[in-house]
């Protein structure tokens, strides 16, 4: 079965792979078949599209906490060299203050 033309765009928007979007499309088609009772009518395609949007929204929400957590870790890793420099400068100043006194 052909996938909708907007599926790659929707996958990029949701932050999922094209393969995962195709899996979600197949799930949406199964759901539409169950709800509408037969394949090919306007109700069928409307149900499939609505379910696809629901599934991609669920995927997007599940992915975002992982991305936020990863960004926080990256921020901490980027701050480590700056923290090390500050610690070295503080130790150097403390050593110079002791020598001067």
Number of C-alpha atoms within 10 A of each C-alpha: 5 6 11 11 8 8 16 17 12 19 20 12 12 20 17 16 13 15 11 13 24 18 13 21 23 16 16 23 21 14 17 24 18 13 13 17 11 11 14 10 10 10 16 21 17 13 19 23 17 13 20 25 17 14 18 21 16 12 18 16 13 11 14 13 11 11 11 11 11 12 12 12 12 11 11 12 11 11 11 11 11 11 12 11 11 12 12 12 12 12 12 11 12 12 11 11 10 8 8 7 5
